[in-house]
Amino acid sequence: MPTTEELRLGVDVGGTNTDAVVVDSAGMLVAKVKIPTTDDLCGDVEQGIARLLEDPAVDPMRVRCATLGARRATNAIRTASGLRRVAVLRIGAPLTFAIPPLVAWPPELRSAVHAGSATVAGGCEFDGEPLAALDEAGIVAFASAVGSGAAAVAITSVFSLVNPADELRAAEIMRRKLGDVPVSMSHEIGVMGLVERENATVLNAALSGVAAEVGRSFQTAVERTGLEAECYITQNDGTLMALEYSLRFPMLTIGSGPANGMRGGAHSSGVTDAIVADIGGATTAVGRLVNGFPWESLPPNSIGGVDTNFRLPDVLSIPVGGGSVVLGAAEQWANGRMNVGNSLVTEALCFGGPTPTITDAAVAAGRATTGTCPVPAKWHAGLAQHLELWDGLLAEAVDRVRLGADDLPLIVVGGGGDIAPDSFPGVREVIRPPHFEVANALGAAIAPVSGHAERICASRPDRLRAAVDEVSTEAVGRAIQAGADPAHVRVVDVEEIPLTYLRDPAVRIRARAVGPPVTFTPKSSGSAERARRHLA
């Protein structure tokens, strides 16, 4: 009797390869493919899905959920390309005049994004009391001044995490004056720290066009292959958000690549507390798993030279991967070619090509078995020296991430996972789990949907208990908005962090709720149809 069990599809578009997998409801792998990445996101995803559907074990009618992990947002910020111009509104005059918006941004990125800025009166104290009345006339004047020069809006108010009323009202005014433009509000994006929260909010607004392009490409690819599946995008904490939700919060995709690899490694190995090394074609990301999820970075994060403070996985990146060019490559380095990228299968020595790579070094040492021919003996000695240097870089990164926790294993994943050594100083064991080469796509396929909420409140016991309940309820609501099944959402984490150096004691409350994604049913088009309308 044929099964009606639902299947989930996961796609991860990396810089070198695009991985795609299908898993069953228990998270067991059903099919997997790996193809070279090109500049055509839609084409890469479509080809990956089509290849999966060639597997007789994959019934297209049973695939009800499709998830994408892509690094387009990170690349857009790094190259300052494809970004929308943003009208930047700060609420907090005159107290915040000392540091103007975007003043510390790299000039090229600032020039690409900045459509004008203004600081108006308003905002509140940390206890929620107003600093001043919101200057609505100033907001109207600013909206008129930027006019059609702004394709998106970013609004940041002093202590909006305590009381977002002024941001919400300002957003209403800006939309009324500018029309249906994307508006990002800082109380939904960042945490404490006005400038860093503002920076994250501006980047989120600037990325709204990139998010729309990624969403449109993903939706198109899924529909062209004939699948009827709800579409989700991976977040940087190893969870998901619905396609429609990702259009509002593209910044949440920053760091999703390493997070997917870590989650996939945890899932396939069964180990929930470990160090994870995700070795790709061009870079290697090393991070720490705690209870099956990426450890979150505590200090502010710099993205493209911009300081931000929204949540990101604490990952150390090494600019070396399986396709890195080594040995006698001075001419290629001088031309800026440090990596063969997705040409590994034609360029590397082990595939009969002319270029020595780290993968060739691993093959020559007997670690890896990839390739179509032996690495010529004349290269072995030099490649061995470079492999030793690579081992040292990776060992140092692992040591910095583990912070003296000698009892933790190291999980190695990624397309270049077989080039890592089998042991490291201070590491209990090295684990290459099943299907480690497609761990990023696997992490995307098995991820739950999440919602986060944060607030600052006075630390009075009566107020604190009520605030915890309110923040937990808000986290559940955001998880449902992000596409979680309302019947199965639960709060999994609540933090109460005392704030120091304040006149009156206060606490920052953070809550996270997770649940399985809503899957497509023929009776209801769900978020898929809403996403189509937003992307049209």
Summary of the structure (lengths in Angstrom):
residues: 536
radius of gyration: 24.0
end to end distance: 40.8
largest distance: 76.4
contacts: 2011
relative contact order: 0.13
helix: 39%
strand: 26%
